[in-house]
Each structure stands twice: as structure tokens, then as C-alpha cells.
Amino acid sequence: MESLVAWVKVTQKKRLRVIDVDADENPIVVRSLDVSRIPALVLIKDRRVLGRLEGRATGQQIDDLIRPHLAA
């Protein structure tokens, strides 16, 4: 999923801010986002979790997660 997220980071940089968080170095963040599997992609807007993918994900799953939330 890491390379897919990197692709989203580059292609959607004007519409999304992608932040990488190392789970081992930031356990408080992991707990606060209720992440149970790594890798995880958590979509947040206005401090509210809108959706998540945990474990391996396909490009289609990532696209399905973020597309409804992208401003036109």
C-alpha cells in the first residue's frame, strides 16, 4: 500500500494532504485513531475520521475511499 499512497500523495497534492506516520514511533497517534492493522490509511477531515483501510489495499480500494471526499 505504501507505493499506492505515495502515488496518491503526488497525484492529488492540490486536493489532499497525505501524512506518513510511523506506527512504532507514534503509538499514541495509532491508539487515538484506533488503528488495529498496519499498514493503515485513515481519511480525516476536520478532525473526524471519514474512512479507513487497514492491512493490504488495492489502488481501487484507495480510490473508492478517497474519491467521494475530493472536492471537484
C-alpha positions in Angstrom: 0.0 0.0 0.0 2.9 2.3 0.6 3.7 2.9 -3.1 -0.1 3.4 -3.8 -0.3 6.0 -1.1 2.8 7.7 -2.4 1.1 7.8 -5.8 -2.0 9.5 -4.3 0.3 11.9 -2.5 1.8 13.1 -5.7 -1.2 13.0 -8.0 -3.7 14.6 -5.5 -1.3 17.0 -3.8 -3.6 20.0 -4.6 -6.6 18.4 -3.1 -5.3 16.2 -0.3 -2.6 16.4 2.3 -1.0 13.0 2.9 0.9 12.5 6.1 3.0 9.4 6.8 3.1 8.3 10.4 5.5 5.6 11.7 3.4 3.4 14.0 6.4 2.3 16.1 7.5 5.9 16.7 3.9 7.3 17.3 1.9 4.8 19.3 -0.3 7.5 20.8 -1.4 8.5 17.3 -2.1 4.9 16.4 -4.2 4.4 19.5 -6.1 7.7 19.1 -7.0 6.7 15.5 -8.0 3.2 16.7 -5.7 1.5 14.1 -5.6 -2.3 14.6 -3.6 -3.4 11.5 -0.6 -2.0 9.7 -0.4 -0.6 7.1 -3.4 1.6 7.6 -4.8 4.5 5.6 -7.1 6.8 7.6 -9.0 9.6 5.9 -9.6 12.5 8.2 -11.3 15.8 7.6 -12.0 18.5 10.3 -10.5 16.1 12.9 -13.2 13.5 12.1 -12.4 10.0 10.7 -14.3 9.7 7.4 -13.0 6.2 6.4 -10.1 3.8 6.7 -8.4 0.9 5.1 -6.3 -1.4 7.3 -4.0 -4.1 6.0 -3.1 -4.5 2.4 -5.2 -2.5 0.0 -5.5 -2.2 -3.8 -5.4 1.0 -5.8 -9.1 0.6 -6.4 -9.9 0.3 -2.7 -7.9 3.5 -2.0 -9.6 5.3 -4.9 -13.0 4.2 -3.7 -12.2 5.5 -0.2 -11.0 9.0 -1.2 -12.9 9.8 -4.4 -16.3 10.7 -2.7 -14.4 13.2 -0.5 -12.4 15.0 -3.1 -13.6 18.5 -4.0 -14.5 18.8 -7.6 
